[in-house]
Amino acid sequence: MKSLKSLLTLTSFALAVSGSALATNTSVLPTKESVVTNSKSMVESTKADVKNAANDNLKSMTNSASSTKSSALDKVNAAKEKATSTKDAVKDKATSTKESAKEKVASSAKVNINKADAETLQKLSGIGEKKAQAIIDYRNKVGKIKSAAELSNIDGIGEATIEKITPYLSF
């Protein structure tokens, strides 16, 4: 029982000391107002940090999007330039071919189909080396060619070719 009394005495003493410490030093526990004020400032600080982080992310994403857009526009412009240059090259080639064909026909103003050699026949539009040789072979086999219609008897010479060359032939 003695130990129980000692324990109770000690407990009472501890309570008395802590109570007096609390009574003399009121700044140990924060007041309700200071807790609320501190909480509000922490919330505001966190909000500001989150807002700044979001703005930074948005700026970063905007810069990335702008960079990607610029890159895509550069690629589109490069493709347009390439297409334009290809188009111009094709146009030049077509013009050159057309002029070459005109020269070919003009230089063969009237070709005597019965006397012309292979080189002369090749100057006619649509007549290449093989067709020229076919015309010569036909002449050697059958004799003189009397009309443009007779050219349809020669392998490789069709109606379109005959129509092209007829104005430039003599018999």
N, CA and C of each residue as an Amber inpcrd file, in Angstrom:
protein
   513
   0.7990000  -1.1670000   0.0000000   0.0000000   0.0000000   0.0000000
   0.8580000   1.2530000   0.0000000   1.9670000   1.1080000   0.6070000
   2.8830000   2.2190000   0.6500000   3.3040000   2.6290000  -0.7530000
   3.5390000   1.6850000  -1.5860000   3.9630000   2.0020000  -2.9470000
   2.8350000   2.6470000  -3.7260000   1.6100000   2.2620000  -3.4000000
   0.4750000   2.8770000  -4.0800000   0.3540000   4.3320000  -3.6710000
   0.5980000   4.6290000  -2.4120000   0.5400000   5.9930000  -1.9410000
   1.6550000   6.8080000  -2.5810000   2.8020000   6.2270000  -2.7470000
   3.9250000   6.9240000  -3.3630000   3.6120000   7.2350000  -4.8240000
   3.0140000   6.3040000  -5.4610000   2.6720000   6.4840000  -6.8630000
   1.6410000   7.5920000  -7.0140000   0.6700000   7.6200000  -6.1460000
  -0.3540000   8.6550000  -6.1970000   0.2460000  10.0190000  -5.8920000
   1.1610000  10.0780000  -5.0130000   1.7950000  11.3230000  -4.6640000
   2.6030000  11.8430000  -5.8530000   3.3000000  10.9700000  -6.4440000
   4.1080000  11.3590000  -7.5930000   3.2410000  11.8430000  -8.7530000
   2.1500000  11.1870000  -8.9720000   1.2450000  11.5630000 -10.0480000
   0.6620000  12.9320000  -9.7660000   0.2790000  13.1620000  -8.5360000
  -0.2860000  14.4520000  -8.1720000   0.7400000  15.5570000  -8.3680000
   1.9650000  15.2630000  -7.9740000   3.0380000  16.2410000  -8.1330000
   3.2610000  16.5730000  -9.6160000   3.2470000  15.5700000 -10.4480000
   3.4490000  15.7760000 -11.8840000   2.3310000  16.6050000 -12.4680000
   1.1190000  16.3500000 -12.0510000  -0.0180000  17.1270000 -12.5430000
   0.0760000  18.5730000 -12.1020000   0.4960000  18.7630000 -10.8870000
   0.6040000  20.1170000 -10.3730000   1.6680000  20.8920000 -11.1250000
   2.8100000  20.2670000 -11.4080000   3.9030000  20.9380000 -12.1120000
   3.4610000  21.2640000 -13.5360000   2.8520000  20.3130000 -14.2130000
   2.4550000  20.5790000 -15.6030000   1.3570000  21.6150000 -15.6750000
   0.4600000  21.5990000 -14.7030000  -0.6040000  22.6030000 -14.6870000
  -0.0570000  23.9790000 -14.4820000   0.9400000  24.1290000 -13.6110000
   1.5090000  25.4380000 -13.3760000   2.3090000  25.9040000 -14.5830000
   2.9500000  24.9640000 -15.2680000   3.7040000  25.3370000 -16.4670000
   2.7610000  25.8400000 -17.5500000   1.6350000  25.2000000 -17.6790000
   0.6600000  25.6360000 -18.6820000   0.0560000  26.9700000 -18.2990000
  -0.1350000  27.1920000 -17.0030000  -0.7440000  28.4240000 -16.5520000
   0.1870000  29.5970000 -16.7520000   1.5040000  29.3960000 -16.5960000
   2.4380000  30.4920000 -16.7290000   2.8460000  30.7320000 -18.1800000
   2.8520000  29.7070000 -19.0130000   3.3230000  29.8540000 -20.3960000
   2.1670000  29.5210000 -21.3440000   1.4470000  30.5090000 -21.7360000
   0.2760000  30.2940000 -22.5910000   0.6640000  30.1530000 -24.0530000
   1.8940000  30.4680000 -24.4020000   2.2990000  30.4040000 -25.7970000
   2.6650000  28.9930000 -26.2510000   2.5880000  28.0150000 -25.3870000
   2.9300000  26.6530000 -25.7410000   1.9050000  26.1000000 -26.7340000
   0.6410000  26.3170000 -26.5060000  -0.3980000  25.8510000 -27.4270000
  -0.8570000  27.0170000 -28.2950000  -0.9880000  26.7810000 -29.5990000
  -1.4250000  27.8750000 -30.4630000  -2.9140000  28.1810000 -30.2580000
  -3.2480000  29.4130000 -30.5400000  -4.6470000  29.8050000 -30.4170000
  -5.4000000  29.4060000 -31.6760000  -6.6780000  29.4050000 -31.5830000
  -7.5300000  29.0240000 -32.7080000  -7.2980000  29.9690000 -33.8930000
  -7.1800000  31.2500000 -33.6250000  -6.9920000  32.2300000 -34.6850000
  -5.6670000  32.0060000 -35.4100000  -4.6130000  31.6940000 -34.6460000
  -3.3140000  31.4970000 -35.2930000  -3.3110000  30.2210000 -36.1310000
  -4.0330000  29.1920000 -35.6570000  -4.1250000  27.9580000 -36.4390000
  -4.8530000  28.2340000 -37.7540000  -5.9440000  28.9740000 -37.6820000
  -6.7160000  29.2980000 -38.8800000  -5.8840000  30.1520000 -39.8340000
  -5.1970000  31.1500000 -39.2980000  -4.3780000  32.0300000 -40.1260000
  -3.2540000  31.2490000 -40.8010000  -2.5800000  30.3990000 -40.0210000
  -1.4990000  29.5880000 -40.5930000  -2.0240000  28.6300000 -41.6650000
  -3.1830000  28.0510000 -41.4020000  -3.7690000  27.1220000 -42.3850000
  -4.1200000  27.8550000 -43.6750000  -4.7170000  29.0370000 -43.5290000
  -5.0740000  29.8180000 -44.7240000  -3.8380000  30.2010000 -45.5230000
  -2.7860000  30.6220000 -44.8430000  -1.5720000  31.0140000 -45.5630000
  -0.9370000  29.8060000 -46.2510000  -1.0080000  28.6290000 -45.5930000
  -0.4650000  27.4260000 -46.2240000  -1.2750000  27.0540000 -47.4680000
  -2.6030000  27.1840000 -47.3750000  -3.4680000  26.8760000 -48.5180000
  -3.1760000  27.8460000 -49.6550000  -3.0710000  29.1330000 -49.3420000
  -2.7790000  30.1290000 -50.3720000  -1.4180000  29.8710000 -51.0150000
  -0.4380000  29.5280000 -50.2060000   0.8960000  29.2370000 -50.7210000
   0.8610000  28.0130000 -51.6390000   0.1250000  26.9820000 -51.2410000
   0.0050000  25.7680000 -52.0610000  -0.7170000  26.0790000 -53.3630000
  -1.7870000  26.8800000 -53.2820000  -2.5110000  27.2830000 -54.4910000
  -1.5890000  28.0160000 -55.4580000  -0.7900000  28.9420000 -54.9230000
   0.1320000  29.7090000 -55.7640000   1.1680000  28.7880000 -56.3990000
   1.6900000  27.8260000 -55.6340000   2.6680000  26.8810000 -56.1830000
   2.0570000  26.0350000 -57.3000000   0.8370000  25.5590000 -57.0670000
   0.1570000  24.7400000 -58.0770000  -0.1190000  25.5730000 -59.3310000
  -0.5560000  26.8040000 -59.1290000  -0.8530000  27.6860000 -60.2600000
   0.4120000  27.9650000 -61.0710000   1.5210000  28.2470000 -60.3880000
   2.7940000  28.5010000 -61.0750000   3.2600000  27.2750000 -61.8350000
   3.1350000  26.1060000 -61.2260000   3.5410000  24.8690000 -61.8890000
   2.6750000  24.6260000 -63.1320000   1.3670000  24.8800000 -63.0000000
   0.4620000  24.6970000 -64.1410000   0.8070000  25.6780000 -65.2640000
   1.0900000  26.9200000 -64.9090000   1.4730000  27.9120000 -65.9160000
   2.7680000  27.5250000 -66.6160000   3.7310000  27.0360000 -65.8340000
   4.9970000  26.5930000 -66.4300000   4.7750000  25.4320000 -67.3920000
   3.9490000  24.4700000 -66.9730000   3.6410000  23.3380000 -67.8560000
   2.9350000  23.8040000 -69.1210000   1.9960000  24.7360000 -68.9690000
   1.2700000  25.2590000 -70.1170000   2.2130000  25.9700000 -71.0860000
   3.1260000  26.7780000 -70.5380000   4.0950000  27.4670000 -71.3920000
   4.9820000  26.4700000 -72.1260000   5.4080000  25.4520000 -71.4040000
   6.2570000  24.4240000 -72.0070000   5.5140000  23.7000000 -73.1290000
   4.2680000  23.3540000 -72.8680000   3.4700000  22.6610000 -73.8910000
   3.2050000  23.5720000 -75.0850000   2.9510000  24.8480000 -74.8270000
   2.7170000  25.8020000 -75.9090000   3.9680000  25.9450000 -76.7720000
   5.1190000  26.0450000 -76.1290000   6.3770000  26.1470000 -76.8800000
   6.6210000  24.8920000 -77.6930000   6.3270000  23.7450000 -77.1100000
   6.5060000  22.4770000 -77.8180000   5.5660000  22.4030000 -79.0150000
   4.3160000  22.8200000 -78.8090000   3.3450000  22.8090000 -79.9100000
   3.7650000  23.7760000 -81.0160000   4.2470000  24.9370000 -80.6310000
   4.7110000  25.9080000 -81.6260000   5.8840000  25.3540000 -82.4220000
   6.7830000  24.6990000 -81.7270000   7.9350000  24.0930000 -82.3960000
   7.4870000  23.0100000 -83.3640000   6.5680000  22.1710000 -82.9300000
   6.0420000  21.1070000 -83.7890000   5.3120000  21.7030000 -84.9840000
   4.5380000  22.7500000 -84.7520000   3.8100000  23.4070000 -85.8320000
   4.7890000  23.9990000 -86.8470000   5.8350000  24.6470000 -86.3590000
   6.8440000  25.2220000 -87.2540000   7.5130000  24.1320000 -88.0780000
   7.8330000  23.0350000 -87.4170000   8.4670000  21.9250000 -88.1200000
   7.5430000  21.3680000 -89.1900000   6.2780000  21.2100000 -88.8540000
   5.3090000  20.6930000 -89.8240000   5.1450000  21.6710000 -90.9880000
   5.0850000  22.9510000 -90.6900000   4.9450000  23.9530000 -91.7550000
   6.1710000  23.9520000 -92.6630000   7.3490000  23.7820000 -92.0650000
   8.5690000  23.7110000 -92.8740000   8.5090000  22.5180000 -93.8140000
   8.0520000  21.3830000 -93.3110000   7.9540000  20.1900000 -94.1450000
   6.9310000  20.3800000 -95.2630000   5.8020000  21.0020000 -94.9490000
   4.7750000  21.2600000 -95.9630000   5.3160000  22.1940000 -97.0350000
   6.0040000  23.2480000 -96.6070000   6.5600000  24.1940000 -97.5790000
   7.6220000  23.5310000 -98.4500000   8.4290000  22.6710000 -97.8510000
   9.4430000  21.9520000 -98.6280000   8.7730000  21.0410000 -99.6550000
   7.7050000  20.3750000 -99.2470000   6.9790000  19.4950000-100.1670000
   6.3420000  20.3080000-101.2970000   5.8020000  21.4720000-100.9690000
   5.2060000  22.3400000-102.0000000   6.2700000  22.7830000-103.0020000
   7.4380000  23.1790000-102.4790000   8.5170000  23.6100000-103.3750000
   8.9630000  22.4750000-104.2810000   9.0630000  21.2820000-103.7110000
   9.4700000  20.1170000-104.5020000   8.4230000  19.8200000-105.5740000
   7.1490000  19.8880000-105.1840000   6.0730000  19.6390000-106.1440000
   6.0940000  20.6810000-107.2640000   6.3260000  21.9300000-106.8970000
   6.3780000  22.9960000-107.8900000   7.5480000  22.7810000-108.8440000
   8.7040000  22.4320000-108.2930000   9.8690000  22.2220000-109.1620000
   9.6630000  20.9980000-110.0560000   9.0310000  19.9550000-109.5100000
   8.7410000  18.7680000-110.3260000   7.7470000  19.1180000-111.4210000
   6.7370000  19.8930000-111.0590000   5.7290000  20.3110000-112.0410000
   6.3870000  21.1260000-113.1520000   7.2660000  22.0480000-112.7530000
   7.9620000  22.8580000-113.7510000   8.8500000  21.9910000-114.6470000
   9.5130000  21.0080000-114.0420000  10.3780000  20.1220000-114.8260000
   9.5570000  19.3190000-115.8360000   8.3980000  18.8200000-115.3960000
   7.5260000  18.0600000-116.2960000   7.0040000  18.9650000-117.4060000
   6.6430000  20.1800000-117.0370000   6.1320000  21.1350000-118.0210000
   7.2120000  21.4550000-119.0600000   8.4460000  21.6740000-118.5800000
   9.5540000  21.9470000-119.4940000   9.8140000  20.7660000-120.4220000
   9.7570000  19.5690000-119.8520000   9.9850000  18.3580000-120.6370000
   8.8960000  18.2160000-121.7010000   7.6390000  18.4810000-121.3080000
   6.5300000  18.3830000-122.2530000   6.6920000  19.4080000-123.3740000
   7.0590000  20.6120000-123.0130000   7.2610000  21.6580000-124.0130000
   8.3960000  21.2670000-124.9500000   9.4740000  20.7640000-124.3720000
  10.6230000  20.3370000-125.1670000  10.2330000  19.2080000-126.1200000
   9.4840000  18.2410000-125.6090000   9.0490000  17.1200000-126.4480000
   8.1380000  17.6050000-127.5590000   7.2410000  18.5150000-127.2340000
   6.3120000  19.0540000-128.2280000   7.0820000  19.7950000-129.3270000
   8.0590000  20.6210000-128.8970000   8.8660000  21.3490000-129.8760000
   9.6930000  20.3880000-130.7190000  10.2060000  19.3370000-130.0800000
  10.9830000  18.3430000-130.8050000  10.1200000  17.6520000-131.8470000
   8.8830000  17.3500000-131.4730000   7.9670000  16.7080000-132.4160000
   7.6590000  17.6450000-133.5810000   7.4780000  18.9240000-133.2840000
   7.2170000  19.8940000-134.3570000   8.4100000  19.9680000-135.3030000
   9.6330000  19.9730000-134.6980000  10.8270000  20.0060000-135.5360000
  10.9160000  18.7600000-136.3890000  10.5730000  17.6300000-135.8080000
  10.6520000  16.3680000-136.5210000   9.7180000  16.3880000-137.7260000
   8.5030000  16.8330000-137.5160000   7.5230000  16.8920000-138.6020000
   7.9150000  17.9650000-139.6110000   8.3400000  19.1200000-139.1160000
   8.6860000  20.2120000-140.0230000   9.8740000  19.8320000-140.9090000
  10.8300000  19.1050000-140.3270000  11.9980000  18.7550000-141.1180000
  11.6830000  17.6560000-142.1390000  10.5260000  17.0350000-141.9630000
  10.1550000  15.9800000-142.9070000   8.9870000  16.4430000-143.7780000
   9.0230000  17.6740000-144.2120000   7.9100000  18.3220000-144.8930000
   7.1490000  17.3720000-145.8210000   7.7540000  16.8020000-146.8020000
   7.0990000  15.8060000-147.6550000   8.1270000  14.7210000-147.9100000
   7.8240000  13.5530000-147.4230000   8.7180000  12.4190000-147.5770000
   8.0940000  11.4620000-148.5870000   8.8940000  11.1130000-149.6110000
   8.4110000  10.1220000-150.5700000   8.5680000   8.7520000-149.9250000
   7.4570000   8.1550000-149.5740000   7.4550000   6.8890000-148.8430000
   8.1140000   5.7680000-149.6400000   8.1360000   5.8860000-150.9780000
   8.6960000   4.8250000-151.8170000  10.1950000   4.9770000-152.0460000
  10.7610000   6.1570000-151.7640000  12.1820000   6.3850000-152.0240000
  12.9950000   6.6400000-150.7580000  12.3280000   6.9470000-149.6400000
  13.0280000   7.3480000-148.4090000  13.7630000   6.1710000-147.7820000
  14.9410000   6.4980000-147.2210000  15.6750000   5.4680000-146.4830000
  15.1600000   5.4360000-145.0340000  15.6680000   4.5220000-144.2190000
  15.1840000   4.3310000-142.8430000  15.3610000   5.5930000-142.0060000
  16.4780000   6.2740000-142.1710000  16.7540000   7.4870000-141.3990000
  15.7390000   8.5830000-141.7050000  15.4220000   8.7460000-142.9640000
  14.4490000   9.7640000-143.3700000  13.0650000   9.4020000-142.8610000
  12.6960000   8.1360000-142.9330000  11.3780000   7.7050000-142.4490000
  11.2460000   7.9400000-140.9400000  12.3330000   7.8140000-140.2220000
  12.2920000   8.0000000-138.7760000  12.0290000   9.4470000-138.3800000
  12.1810000  10.3640000-139.2850000  11.8940000  11.7720000-138.9970000
  10.4000000  12.0260000-138.9270000   9.6130000  11.0950000-139.4450000
   8.1560000  11.2220000-139.3500000   7.7180000  10.9260000-137.9190000
   6.7590000  11.6930000-137.4280000   6.2670000  11.5160000-136.0650000
   5.6220000  10.1400000-135.9140000   6.0570000   9.3940000-134.9140000
   5.4790000   8.0810000-134.6510000   6.1940000   6.9460000-135.3560000
   7.1990000   7.2590000-136.1700000   7.9490000   6.2130000-136.8750000
   9.3320000   6.1120000-136.2490000   9.5890000   4.9470000-135.6730000
  10.8950000   4.6920000-135.0780000  11.6960000   3.7770000-135.9840000
  12.7610000   3.2570000-135.4370000  13.6790000   2.4130000-136.2120000
  12.9720000   1.1560000-136.7500000  12.1970000   0.4900000-135.8940000
  11.5320000  -0.7550000-136.2980000  10.4520000  -0.5030000-137.3450000
   9.6650000   0.5280000-137.1570000   8.5980000   0.8170000-138.1260000
   9.1890000   1.2390000-139.4690000  10.2620000   2.0240000-139.4270000
  10.9150000   2.4320000-140.6770000  11.4150000   1.1990000-141.4370000
  12.0200000   0.2590000-140.7080000  12.5160000  -0.9640000-141.3510000
  11.3590000  -1.8060000-141.8860000  10.2240000  -1.8040000-141.1430000
   9.0510000  -2.5500000-141.6020000   8.5120000  -1.9610000-142.8980000
   8.5230000  -0.6370000-143.0290000   8.0620000   0.0180000-144.2690000
   8.9710000  -0.3660000-145.4370000  10.2780000  -0.3340000-145.1960000
  11.2420000  -0.6910000-146.2610000  11.0620000  -2.1590000-146.6650000
  10.8950000  -3.0390000-145.6890000  10.7010000  -4.4610000-145.9780000
   9.4110000  -4.6610000-146.7890000   8.3560000  -3.9640000-146.4320000
   7.0840000  -4.0690000-147.1560000   7.2560000  -3.5950000-148.6010000
   7.9600000  -2.4660000-148.7750000   8.2220000  -1.9430000-150.1280000
   8.9770000  -2.9590000-150.9550000  10.0010000  -3.5760000-150.3680000
  10.8160000  -4.5520000-151.0950000  10.0020000  -5.7970000-151.4590000
   9.0600000  -6.1600000-150.6300000   8.2840000  -7.3700000-150.8390000
   7.1200000  -7.1480000-151.8070000   6.3700000  -6.0580000-151.6170000
   5.1350000  -5.8220000-152.3780000   5.3600000  -4.8790000-153.5650000
   6.2610000  -3.9460000-153.4070000   6.4760000  -2.9480000-154.4520000
   6.0790000  -1.5770000-153.9350000   5.7990000  -0.6560000-154.8680000
   5.4680000   0.7250000-154.4810000   4.1950000   0.7790000-153.6360000
   4.2590000   1.6900000-152.6590000   3.0780000   1.9470000-151.8280000
   2.2900000   3.0300000-152.5480000   1.0010000   2.7670000-152.7870000
   0.1950000   3.6880000-153.5960000  -0.6160000   4.6780000-152.7660000
  -0.9220000   4.3370000-151.5040000  -1.7190000   5.2590000-150.6740000
  -1.3880000   5.0670000-149.1880000  -1.8310000   6.0390000-148.3980000
  -1.5930000   5.9740000-146.9510000  -2.3710000   4.8120000-146.3370000
  -3.5140000   4.4800000-146.9080000  -4.3210000   3.3740000-146.3790000
  -3.5570000   2.0640000-146.4620000  -2.6860000   1.9270000-147.4570000
  -1.9130000   0.7050000-147.6270000  -0.9290000   0.4980000-146.4850000
  -0.5810000   1.5680000-145.7580000   0.3400000   1.4620000-144.6230000
  -0.2500000   0.6100000-143.4860000  -1.5780000   0.5050000-143.4490000
  -2.1950000  -0.2970000-142.3880000  -1.8820000  -1.7820000-142.5540000
  -1.3820000  -2.2030000-143.7390000  -0.9890000  -3.5960000-143.9620000
   0.3520000  -3.9190000-143.2960000   1.0620000  -2.9090000-142.8420000
   2.3870000  -3.1020000-142.2410000   2.2110000  -3.2800000-140.7340000
   2.8410000  -4.3350000-140.1970000   2.7650000  -4.6110000-138.7500000
   3.3520000  -3.4380000-137.9620000   2.6250000  -3.0430000-136.9030000
   3.1200000  -1.9960000-136.0080000   2.6470000  -0.6040000-136.3770000
   2.0420000  -0.4560000-137.5350000   1.5490000   0.8730000-137.9390000
   0.0280000   0.8350000-137.8740000  -0.5110000   1.6690000-136.9710000
  -1.9580000   1.7160000-136.7790000  -2.5560000   2.9740000-137.3630000
  -3.8580000   3.0820000-137.1720000  -4.6090000   4.2200000-137.7180000
  -4.1080000   5.5590000-137.1710000  -3.7760000   5.6080000-135.8870000
  -3.3200000   6.8690000-135.2840000  -2.0260000   7.3440000-135.9320000
  -1.1060000   6.4080000-136.1480000   0.1760000   6.7620000-136.7850000
  -0.0600000   7.2110000-138.2210000  -0.9100000   6.5100000-138.9180000
  -1.2070000   6.8630000-140.3220000  -1.7940000   8.2690000-140.3970000
  -2.7210000   8.5930000-139.4910000  -3.3280000   9.9250000-139.4800000
  -2.2860000  11.0070000-139.2160000  -1.3090000  10.7110000-138.3560000
  -0.2730000  11.7030000-138.0400000   0.6430000  11.9750000-139.2230000
   1.0180000  10.9250000-139.9530000   2.0540000  11.0990000-140.9650000
   1.5170000  11.3720000-142.3660000   0.2460000  11.0990000-142.6380000
  -0.3140000  11.2380000-143.9900000  -0.0580000  12.6140000-144.6010000
  -0.2220000  13.7350000-143.8610000   0.0220000  15.0450000-144.4860000
   1.4590000  15.2740000-144.9430000   2.3700000  14.4490000-144.4420000
   3.7880000  14.6490000-144.7420000   4.3270000  13.5970000-145.7190000
   3.4330000  12.8460000-146.3390000   3.8660000  11.7830000-147.2570000
   3.5750000  12.1370000-148.7080000   4.4360000  11.6570000-149.5650000
   4.1580000  11.6840000-151.0040000   4.4110000  10.2620000-151.5070000
   3.7390000   9.9010000-152.6640000   3.8240000   8.5230000-153.1560000
   4.4070000   8.4740000-154.5490000
